[in-house]
Amino acid sequence: MSKPYIVVSCPLDTFSGYGSRARDIVRSLVDSEKYDVKVLSQRWGNTPYGFLKKDNPEDKKLLDCIIPAPLTRQPDVWIQITVPNEFQKIGKFSIGITAGIETDVCTPEFIEGCNRMDLVLASSNHTKSVFQKTQYDKKDKDGKLQGTVKLETPVEVLFEGVDVNKYFHVPPGKLAKTDLVTSLDGIKEQFSFLFVGHWLQGAIGEDRKNVGLLIQTFLETFSNKSKQPALVLKTMKGPACLMDRDEILSKINAIRKGIKGKLPNIYLLHGEVDDSDMNDLYNHPKIKAMISLTKGEGFGRPLLEFTQSKKPIIATNYSGHLDFLDAEFASLIPGELKNVHESAVQEKLIIKESKWFSPDVKFTQLILKDYFNSYKSYETKGKQLGFRCKTNFSFEKMSELLIEIIDKNAPKKVEIKLPNIKKISLPKKS
């Protein structure tokens, strides 16, 4: 009996969060050896290709799955890993996988895209909830009500698992002296907060990752202090080029100019790095905690990766990362939902009618000071969080859940058995 034929359309070879998600999904399917898996490789925005290396056996196994478009036959299962407005039903059973949405409602195009599929797999309970509660009146060209646009396709949560073979605790003094580690060794401060994420569209304090507000809050918190921590920014706006880096530096300097006094240092780590370098970054002894003032996350993958360094995390109390972060194990910043600023609106992705999280700046300043002055009181939380996520949010558990979902929904192959043919001797002619 032939294996179910699965085609995955995804940004398999890109330096992006969706690229990481795609590699996890394809790897899970291939390693199960239960399916005939092929990949239609796609771009992800303006992020570069080249994450996978042909000389790496594990990477080559994924690269070997790539086939050229167009498809020559219909898949038994079609999996599309992207934003929902791009979902298309192609397979006998079609599954859309998405991190979803970071705001409190999504666009009608997202709902319509979900409804084109047989099943949607969301990265978090936040995304699932937003899909389920979003509704729009559907009107014709004359404004006459035609009905309601609402979710009709079933949605299940498939969390993003951390690969503990790639992300793990490295004791102080045990890091190999790579170029990145040597660069981090050069930071003069012994205590640094870390931010990881793209600097996205929006005015200062209005971009989704809230990088601008984080910089401003950090500088104001520790200005004119006799002892100051550092802030390490692993960020970029788009492609990993000098022009992008210079634009980032210009934005940082513009924020610095607006604050008086002796300011703490900010270090920019710009460009794309592989999993090994990211694990070194998370584990470097001068990196003491991760902080995110994000307005919203579909999941928050870097936060999950960082948990395996066994260091504490500061994050906002809203959206997808709350599936694996809670007040018992992480420092959650309160705040309130506010309208998305017009500078952050993106057609068919983030709409002006939606809201996302605005963190309490004063509370943030207090927690930053307390981490710097009383760090040891937070170390146990970091260790407990690391163990919890390793146990409940591993790549292996995610993979098991994915295979269970596929097997439950994939069209069943029916083996045709021919009847036994028995030779019959004809009577001899008399």
PECORZI-V841247 format. One record per pair of residues at least 24 apart in sequence whose ideal C-beta (glycine too) atoms are under 10 Angstrom apart, sorted by the first residue. I is the first residue (numbers start at 1). GAP is how many residues later the second one is. D is the distance in whole Angstrom. If there is no record, write none. Layout:
BEGIN
i->{I I}
gap->{GAP GAP}
d->{D D}
END
This chain:
BEGIN
i->{1 1 1 1 2 2 2 2 3 3 3 3 3 3 3 4 4 4 4 4 4 4 4 4 4 4 4 4 4 4 4 4 5 5 5 5 5 5 5 5 5 5 5 5 5 5 5 5 6 6 6 6 6 6 6 6 6 6 6 6 6 6 6 6 6 6 7 7 7 7 7 7 7 7 7 7 7 7 7 7 7 7 7 7 8 8 8 8 8 8 8 8 8 8 8 8 8 8 8 8 9 9 9 9 9 9 9 9 9 9 9 9 9 9 9 9 9 9 10 10 10 10 10 10 10 10 10 10 11 11 11 11 11 11 11 11 11 11 12 12 12 12 12 12 12 12 12 12 12 12 12 13 13 13 13 13 13 13 13 13 13 13 13 13 13 13 14 14 14 14 14 14 14 14 14 14 14 14 14 15 15 15 15 15 15 15 15 15 15 15 15 15 16 16 16 16 16 16 16 16 16 17 17 17 17 17 17 17 17 17 17 17 17 17 18 18 18 18 18 18 18 18 18 18 18 18 19 19 19 19 19 19 19 19 20 20 20 20 20 20 20 21 21 21 21 21 21 21 21 21 21 21 21 22 22 22 22 22 22 23 23 23 23 23 23 23 23 24 24 24 24 24 24 24 24 24 24 24 25 25 25 25 25 25 25 25 25 25 26 26 26 26 26 26 27 27 27 27 27 27 27 27 28 28 28 28 28 28 28 28 28 28 29 29 29 29 29 29 29 30 30 30 30 30 31 31 31 31 32 32 32 32 32 32 34 34 34 34 35 35 35 35 35 35 36 36 36 37 37 37 37 37 37 38 38 38 38 38 38 39 39 39 39 39 39 40 40 40 40 40 40 40 40 40 40 41 41 41 41 41 42 42 42 42 42 44 44 44 45 45 45 46 46 46 46 47 47 47 47 47 47 48 48 48 48 48 48 50 51 51 51 53 75 76 76 76 76 76 77 77 77 77 77 77 78 78 79 79 79 79 79 80 80 80 81 82 83 83 83 83 83 83 83 84 84 84 84 84 84 84 84 84 84 84 84 84 84 85 85 85 85 85 85 85 85 85 86 86 86 86 87 87 87 87 87 87 87 87 88 88 88 89 89 89 89 90 90 91 91 91 91 92 92 92 93 93 93 93 93 93 93 94 94 94 94 94 95 95 95 95 95 95 95 95 95 95 95 96 96 96 96 96 97 97 97 97 97 98 98 98 98 98 98 99 99 99 99 99 99 99 99 99 99 99 100 100 100 100 100 100 100 100 100 100 100 100 100 101 101 101 101 101 101 101 101 101 101 101 101 101 101 101 101 102 102 102 102 102 102 102 102 102 102 102 102 102 102 102 102 102 102 102 102 102 103 103 103 103 103 103 103 103 103 103 103 103 103 103 103 103 103 103 104 104 104 104 104 104 104 104 104 104 104 104 104 104 105 105 105 105 105 105 105 105 105 105 106 106 106 106 106 106 106 106 106 106 107 107 107 107 107 107 107 107 107 107 107 108 108 108 108 108 108 108 108 108 109 109 109 109 109 110 110 110 110 110 111 111 111 111 111 111 111 111 112 112 112 112 113 113 114 114 114 114 114 115 115 115 115 115 116 117 117 117 118 118 118 119 119 119 119 119 119 119 119 120 120 120 120 120 120 121 121 121 121 121 121 121 121 121 122 122 122 122 122 122 122 122 123 123 123 123 123 123 123 123 123 123 123 123 124 124 124 124 124 124 124 124 124 124 124 124 124 124 125 125 125 125 125 125 126 126 126 126 126 126 126 126 126 126 126 126 127 127 127 127 127 127 127 127 128 128 128 128 129 129 130 130 130 130 130 131 134 136 154 156 156 156 156 157 157 157 158 158 158 158 158 159 159 159 159 159 159 159 159 159 159 159 160 160 160 160 160 160 160 160 160 160 160 160 161 161 161 161 161 161 161 161 161 161 161 161 161 161 162 162 162 162 162 162 162 162 162 162 162 162 162 162 162 162 163 163 163 163 163 163 163 163 164 164 164 164 164 164 164 164 165 165 165 165 166 166 166 166 166 166 166 166 167 167 167 167 167 167 167 167 167 167 167 167 167 167 167 167 168 168 168 168 168 168 168 168 169 169 169 169 169 169 169 169 169 169 169 169 170 170 170 170 170 170 170 170 170 171 171 171 172 172 172 173 174 174 175 175 175 175 175 175 176 176 177 178 178 178 178 179 180 180 180 180 180 180 180 180 180 181 181 181 181 181 183 183 183 183 184 184 184 184 184 184 184 184 184 185 185 185 186 186 187 187 187 187 187 187 187 188 188 188 188 189 189 189 189 189 189 189 189 189 189 189 190 190 190 190 190 190 191 191 191 191 191 191 191 191 191 191 191 191 192 192 192 192 192 192 192 192 192 192 192 192 192 192 193 193 193 193 193 193 193 193 193 193 193 193 193 193 193 193 193 193 194 194 194 194 194 194 194 194 194 194 194 194 194 194 194 194 194 194 194 194 194 194 195 195 195 195 195 195 195 195 195 195 195 195 195 196 196 196 196 196 196 196 196 196 196 196 196 196 196 196 196 197 197 197 197 197 197 197 197 197 197 197 198 198 198 198 198 199 199 199 199 199 199 199 199 199 199 200 200 200 200 200 200 200 201 201 201 201 201 201 201 202 202 202 202 202 202 202 202 202 203 203 203 203 204 204 204 204 204 205 205 205 205 205 205 205 206 206 206 206 206 206 206 206 206 206 207 207 207 207 207 207 207 208 208 208 208 208 208 208 208 208 208 209 209 209 209 209 209 209 210 210 210 210 210 210 210 210 210 210 211 211 211 211 211 211 211 211 211 212 212 212 212 212 213 213 213 213 213 213 213 214 214 214 214 214 214 214 214 215 215 215 215 215 215 215 215 216 216 216 216 216 217 217 217 217 217 217 217 217 218 218 218 218 218 218 218 218 218 219 219 219 219 219 219 219 219 219 219 220 220 220 220 220 220 220 220 220 221 221 221 221 221 221 221 221 221 222 222 222 222 222 222 222 222 222 223 223 223 223 223 223 224 224 224 224 224 225 225 225 225 225 225 226 227 227 227 228 228 228 228 228 229 229 229 229 229 229 229 229 229 229 229 230 230 230 230 230 230 230 231 231 231 231 231 231 231 232 232 232 232 232 232 232 232 232 232 233 233 233 233 233 234 234 234 234 234 234 234 234 234 234 234 234 235 235 235 235 236 236 236 236 236 237 239 239 240 240 240 240 241 241 242 242 244 244 245 245 246 264 275 278 278 278 279 279 279 279 281 281 281 282 282 282 282 282 282 283 283 283 283 284 287 288 288 288 288 288 288 288 289 289 289 289 289 289 289 289 289 289 289 290 290 290 290 291 291 291 291 291 291 291 291 292 292 292 292 292 293 293 293 293 293 293 293 294 294 294 294 294 294 294 294 295 295 295 295 295 295 295 295 295 295 295 295 295 296 296 296 296 296 296 296 296 296 297 297 297 297 297 299 299 300 300 303 303 303 304 304 304 305 306 306 306 306 307 307 307 307 307 307 307 307 307 307 308 308 308 308 308 308 309 309 309 310 310 310 310 310 310 310 310 310 310 311 311 311 311 311 311 311 311 312 312 312 312 312 312 312 312 312 312 312 312 313 313 313 313 313 314 314 314 314 314 314 314 315 316 316 316 316 316 316 317 317 317 318 318 318 318 319 319 323 323 324 324 324 324 324 325 325 325 326 326 327 328 328 328 328 329 329 329 329 329 329 329 329 329 329 330 330 330 330 330 331 331 331 331 331 331 331 331 332 332 332 333 333 333 333 333 333 333 333 334 334 334 334 335 335 335 335 335 336}
gap->{412 413 414 415 34 74 411 413 30 31 32 33 34 73 410 25 30 31 32 33 71 72 73 87 88 89 402 403 406 407 408 409 30 31 32 33 66 68 69 70 71 72 73 86 87 405 406 408 24 28 29 30 31 32 33 59 69 70 71 72 73 85 87 89 400 404 29 30 31 32 33 58 60 64 66 67 68 69 70 71 72 73 83 84 29 30 31 32 33 34 57 58 67 69 70 71 72 73 87 89 29 30 31 32 33 60 62 66 69 70 71 72 73 77 78 79 81 87 29 30 31 32 34 69 70 71 72 87 30 31 32 33 34 36 38 40 70 71 27 28 29 30 32 37 39 40 50 51 53 54 69 26 28 29 30 31 35 36 37 38 39 40 46 49 50 53 27 28 29 30 31 32 33 34 35 36 37 38 258 29 32 33 34 35 36 221 224 225 256 257 258 259 27 28 29 30 31 32 35 182 256 27 30 82 106 143 180 181 280 281 282 283 284 285 24 26 27 29 63 64 65 79 80 81 280 283 24 25 28 29 30 32 33 62 31 140 143 255 281 282 285 60 61 76 77 78 102 137 139 277 278 280 377 29 40 57 59 60 75 28 29 35 36 39 58 140 252 57 134 136 137 138 139 277 371 374 375 378 54 56 70 72 96 133 135 373 374 377 35 36 39 40 53 55 31 32 34 35 38 136 368 372 133 367 368 370 371 372 373 374 375 378 36 48 50 370 373 374 377 28 31 32 34 35 27 30 368 372 367 368 370 371 374 375 369 372 373 376 41 42 368 371 372 375 29 39 40 25 27 28 38 40 42 26 27 28 29 33 37 24 25 26 27 28 40 25 26 27 28 29 30 31 38 40 50 24 25 26 27 28 27 38 39 40 44 37 38 39 153 193 194 191 192 193 198 151 189 191 192 193 225 190 191 192 193 223 224 222 221 223 224 221 336 330 334 335 336 337 41 42 329 332 333 334 39 40 38 40 42 323 327 33 36 37 40 31 24 26 27 30 215 265 266 25 26 27 28 29 30 31 32 33 36 38 43 47 69 24 25 26 27 28 29 31 263 264 24 27 30 262 25 26 27 28 29 30 33 66 25 28 29 26 27 28 29 26 27 26 27 319 320 26 318 319 24 25 26 313 316 317 318 24 25 26 59 315 24 25 26 58 61 63 307 310 311 314 315 24 25 26 57 59 24 25 26 61 305 24 25 29 33 57 200 24 25 27 28 61 198 199 200 201 202 221 24 26 27 28 29 30 31 55 197 198 199 219 220 25 26 28 29 30 33 195 196 197 218 219 248 249 250 253 255 24 25 28 106 107 192 193 194 195 196 197 198 216 217 218 238 247 248 252 254 255 27 31 105 192 193 216 234 236 237 241 246 247 248 250 251 252 253 254 25 26 29 30 192 214 215 233 236 249 250 251 252 253 25 26 28 29 30 31 246 248 249 250 24 25 27 28 30 45 243 244 245 248 27 29 42 239 240 241 242 243 244 246 247 26 27 28 29 30 41 42 240 243 40 238 239 240 242 24 41 238 239 241 24 25 37 38 39 40 41 42 24 26 37 39 40 235 37 38 39 40 41 34 35 36 37 38 37 36 37 38 35 36 291 34 35 36 37 286 287 289 290 31 33 34 35 36 38 33 34 35 36 37 38 280 281 284 33 34 35 36 37 176 177 198 34 35 36 37 174 175 176 177 178 197 200 275 33 34 35 36 173 174 175 176 195 196 197 198 199 200 32 34 194 195 197 198 31 170 171 172 173 174 192 193 194 195 196 197 28 30 170 171 172 192 193 196 27 28 29 192 26 28 166 168 189 190 224 24 220 217 255 245 249 252 253 163 166 244 240 241 243 244 247 140 145 161 164 165 233 234 235 238 239 242 138 139 140 141 144 145 160 163 164 233 235 238 140 143 228 231 232 233 234 235 236 237 238 239 240 241 139 142 143 144 145 146 162 224 227 228 231 232 233 234 235 236 112 142 145 231 232 233 235 236 144 222 225 226 229 230 231 232 110 229 230 231 108 109 110 112 113 139 142 229 108 109 111 112 115 116 137 138 139 140 141 142 219 222 223 228 111 114 115 140 141 142 218 222 110 113 114 138 139 140 141 142 213 214 217 221 109 110 112 113 114 115 138 139 140 112 114 139 111 112 113 112 109 111 104 105 106 108 109 110 100 104 103 95 98 99 102 98 89 93 94 96 97 98 100 101 104 96 99 100 102 103 84 86 98 101 48 83 85 96 97 100 101 102 103 99 100 101 81 100 43 45 78 80 97 99 100 42 77 79 98 38 39 40 41 42 43 75 76 78 97 99 37 39 40 95 96 98 36 37 38 39 94 95 96 97 98 180 181 184 37 38 39 40 72 73 74 75 92 93 94 95 96 97 25 29 36 37 38 39 40 71 73 94 95 96 97 98 121 175 178 179 36 37 38 39 40 73 75 87 88 90 92 93 94 95 96 97 98 108 112 115 117 119 36 37 38 39 40 71 74 95 96 97 98 99 107 36 37 38 39 73 82 85 86 94 95 96 105 106 107 109 110 36 37 38 39 95 97 100 103 104 105 106 36 37 38 39 40 34 36 37 38 39 45 48 49 52 53 35 37 38 95 144 146 150 36 142 143 144 145 148 149 93 138 139 140 141 142 143 144 148 138 139 140 141 47 50 51 54 139 50 88 90 136 138 153 156 89 132 134 135 136 137 138 139 150 152 30 44 87 88 134 136 137 86 87 88 89 132 136 138 142 148 149 26 83 84 85 86 87 88 82 83 84 85 86 106 146 147 148 149 24 26 37 40 41 44 81 82 83 39 40 42 43 81 42 80 82 145 146 148 151 41 77 78 79 80 145 150 154 36 37 39 40 41 44 51 78 39 40 42 43 145 74 76 142 144 145 147 148 151 37 45 46 48 73 75 146 147 150 33 36 37 39 40 42 44 45 46 47 35 38 39 40 41 43 141 145 148 43 140 143 144 145 146 147 148 151 39 40 41 42 43 143 146 147 150 36 37 38 39 40 41 36 37 38 39 40 36 37 38 39 144 147 36 37 145 146 34 35 36 37 144 35 36 57 59 60 139 140 142 143 144 146 34 35 36 37 56 57 58 33 34 35 36 37 60 137 33 34 35 36 37 49 52 54 55 58 33 34 35 36 37 33 34 35 36 37 39 43 44 47 48 56 68 33 34 35 36 32 33 34 35 36 33 32 33 30 31 32 33 29 30 28 29 26 27 25 26 24 108 30 24 27 28 26 27 29 30 24 25 28 24 25 26 27 28 29 25 26 27 28 25 24 24 83 84 87 90 91 94 24 25 42 78 79 82 83 86 89 90 93 24 25 40 92 24 25 40 42 73 76 77 80 24 29 33 41 67 40 42 64 65 66 68 71 24 25 26 27 39 62 63 65 24 40 42 43 45 46 49 55 60 61 62 63 64 24 25 41 44 54 58 59 60 61 24 25 26 59 60 24 25 24 25 27 82 86 81 85 89 84 76 79 80 83 75 76 77 78 79 80 81 82 83 86 77 78 79 81 82 86 73 74 77 69 70 71 72 73 74 75 76 77 80 64 67 68 70 71 72 74 75 59 63 65 66 67 68 69 70 71 72 73 74 65 68 69 72 73 45 50 53 54 56 57 64 44 40 41 42 43 44 48 40 42 43 38 39 40 41 37 38 69 70 61 64 65 68 69 60 63 64 59 62 54 53 56 57 60 51 52 53 54 55 56 57 58 59 60 48 51 52 54 55 32 33 36 37 39 40 47 50 27 31 35 24 26 27 28 30 31 33 34 25 26 29 30 24 25 26 28 29 24}
d->{5 8 5 9 7 9 6 9 9 6 5 5 9 9 8 10 8 5 7 9 9 4 6 10 9 9 8 9 5 7 9 6 7 5 9 8 10 7 8 5 5 8 10 9 9 10 10 10 10 9 5 7 5 7 10 10 6 7 4 8 7 8 10 9 8 8 9 8 5 7 6 9 8 7 9 9 4 9 8 6 7 9 8 7 7 7 5 7 9 10 8 10 9 9 8 4 8 7 9 9 10 8 4 8 6 9 10 10 7 7 5 7 7 9 10 8 8 10 7 8 7 6 9 8 7 4 7 8 7 5 6 4 9 7 9 9 7 8 5 9 5 8 10 9 8 7 6 8 8 7 9 9 6 9 10 10 9 5 7 5 5 10 9 8 7 8 9 8 7 5 8 10 5 7 6 8 6 9 9 9 5 6 8 7 5 10 10 8 9 4 9 9 9 4 7 10 4 9 8 9 9 8 9 7 10 9 9 9 10 8 8 9 5 8 9 5 9 9 6 7 9 9 9 7 10 10 10 6 7 10 9 6 9 9 8 8 9 9 6 10 9 6 10 7 9 7 7 10 6 10 8 8 10 10 9 9 5 9 9 8 8 10 9 6 10 10 10 10 10 7 7 10 8 10 6 7 8 9 7 6 10 7 9 9 10 9 9 7 9 6 6 10 9 9 8 10 8 6 10 9 8 8 9 8 9 7 4 9 9 5 7 9 9 9 8 9 8 8 7 10 6 7 9 7 10 9 7 9 8 10 9 5 9 9 7 8 8 9 8 8 9 7 10 8 10 9 9 9 10 5 10 10 9 10 6 8 5 9 8 9 9 4 5 7 10 10 8 7 8 6 9 8 10 9 10 9 5 9 9 9 10 9 8 7 9 9 8 10 9 8 10 9 5 6 10 9 9 8 8 9 8 10 6 7 10 10 7 9 8 7 9 9 10 10 6 5 9 8 9 10 6 8 5 8 9 9 10 10 9 10 9 9 10 8 9 9 10 9 7 8 10 9 7 8 4 8 8 4 5 9 9 8 7 9 10 8 10 4 6 9 7 5 9 10 5 8 10 7 10 10 9 4 7 9 5 5 8 9 8 6 8 10 5 6 7 10 10 10 8 9 9 9 8 5 9 5 7 9 6 6 6 5 8 10 10 10 5 7 6 10 10 10 10 8 8 7 9 5 7 9 8 9 5 8 8 7 9 6 7 7 9 10 7 4 8 10 7 8 8 3 5 9 8 7 7 8 3 8 10 7 7 9 10 5 8 10 8 8 6 10 5 8 9 8 10 7 9 9 8 8 10 8 10 8 9 9 6 10 8 7 3 6 6 10 10 9 6 8 9 10 7 9 6 9 7 10 9 8 6 9 9 10 6 10 10 6 8 9 4 6 5 9 9 7 9 9 8 9 9 6 9 10 6 5 7 9 6 10 7 5 9 9 8 7 5 8 6 7 10 5 10 10 9 9 8 8 8 9 10 9 9 6 7 8 5 9 8 8 9 5 10 8 5 10 9 9 10 9 5 9 10 8 9 8 8 10 8 7 10 5 7 6 9 9 9 10 7 10 9 10 6 8 5 10 7 8 9 7 5 5 8 6 9 10 7 8 7 7 6 8 7 8 10 10 6 8 6 7 5 8 10 10 8 6 7 4 10 9 8 7 6 7 6 7 9 8 9 9 7 7 6 5 9 5 4 9 9 6 9 10 7 10 7 8 8 6 5 8 7 3 8 8 5 9 6 9 10 8 8 6 10 8 8 7 8 10 8 5 5 9 7 8 8 8 9 5 8 9 6 10 5 8 6 10 9 10 10 10 9 10 9 6 9 10 9 9 7 10 10 10 8 9 7 10 6 6 7 7 9 9 6 8 9 6 10 8 6 8 9 5 9 5 7 10 9 10 9 8 9 7 10 8 9 9 6 5 4 7 6 3 7 9 9 9 8 5 6 9 7 6 9 10 6 7 6 6 6 10 10 9 8 9 9 8 4 9 9 10 6 10 9 6 10 6 7 8 10 10 8 10 9 4 7 8 6 8 9 9 7 10 8 5 7 9 8 5 8 8 4 8 10 10 9 9 7 9 8 5 8 9 9 9 9 9 7 10 6 6 5 9 10 9 7 10 7 7 9 4 9 10 10 8 10 8 9 10 9 9 5 8 8 10 9 6 10 6 7 8 9 8 10 10 8 7 6 9 8 7 10 9 5 9 6 7 8 9 5 9 9 7 9 8 10 10 8 8 8 8 7 5 9 6 8 8 9 8 9 10 6 7 8 6 9 5 9 8 7 10 9 9 7 6 4 9 10 8 7 9 7 10 10 9 9 8 6 9 9 9 4 7 10 7 9 5 9 9 6 7 6 4 7 5 10 9 10 7 8 10 5 5 6 9 7 10 6 7 5 7 10 10 10 8 7 6 7 5 8 7 8 8 10 8 5 8 7 10 9 7 8 9 9 5 8 7 5 7 10 9 8 10 9 10 7 7 5 7 7 10 10 7 6 7 8 10 9 9 8 4 7 9 8 8 9 7 10 8 9 4 8 8 7 9 8 6 9 7 7 9 9 10 6 9 10 6 6 7 8 8 5 7 5 9 9 9 6 7 10 10 8 10 10 8 9 10 9 7 6 9 7 10 9 9 9 6 9 5 4 9 10 9 6 9 4 8 8 8 7 9 9 10 9 10 8 10 9 9 8 10 8 4 9 5 5 10 10 10 10 10 10 8 9 8 6 7 5 6 9 9 6 10 8 7 10 8 7 8 6 8 9 9 8 4 6 6 10 8 10 9 9 7 6 10 9 8 9 10 10 8 9 7 9 9 6 9 9 6 9 9 8 7 9 10 7 8 5 9 9 8 10 8 6 10 5 8 10 7 10 5 9 8 7 9 9 7 9 6 9 5 6 7 10 9 7 8 8 10 9 9 7 10 7 7 9 5 9 5 7 10 8 10 10 6 10 9 9 9 7 10 8 9 8 5 9 10 5 6 9 10 9 8 4 10 9 8 8 8 6 7 4 7 5 7 9 4 5 8 10 9 8 10 8 9 9 9 10 8 9 8 8 4 7 8 6 9 10 8 9 8 10 8 5 10 10 6 5 7 6 8 10 10 7 8 5 7 10 8 10 10 8 5 8 6 8 9 8 7 10 6 7 5 7 8 10 8 4 8 9 8 10 8 7 10 10 8 7 8 7 10 9 9 5 7 8 10 9 9 7 4 5 9 9 9 9 10 7 9 4 8 10 10 9 8 7 9 8 10 8 8 10 9 9 5 9 7 4 10 7 9 5 9 8 9 7 8 7 8 6 9 9 9 7 6 8 10 9 6 9 8 7 10 8 7 8 10 10 7 10 9 9 8 9 8 9 7 8 10 9 10 7 9 9 9 5 9 7 8 7 10 8 10 9 7 9 8 9 9 9 8 10 8 10 9 4 5 7 8 8 10 9 9 9 9 9 4 6 5 9 10 10 10 8 9 8 8 9 10 9 10 6 6 9 9 9 9 10 8 10 10 5 5 9 8 4 8 8 10 6 10 7 7 10 8 10 7 8 10 10 5 5 9 8 4 8 10 10 9 8 9 4 9 9 8 7 8 9 4 7 9 5 4 9 10 7 10 9 8 7 7 10 10 8 6 8 10 7 9 9 10 5 9 5 9 9 8 8 9 8 4 9 9 8 7 9 8 8 8 5 7 5 7 10 9 9 9 10 8 8 9 9 10 5 8 9 5 4 9 9 6 9 9 7 9 10 6 10 10 5 10 9 8 7 8 10 10 9 9 5 6 9 6 5 10 7 7 5 6 9 4 5 9 8 9 8}
END
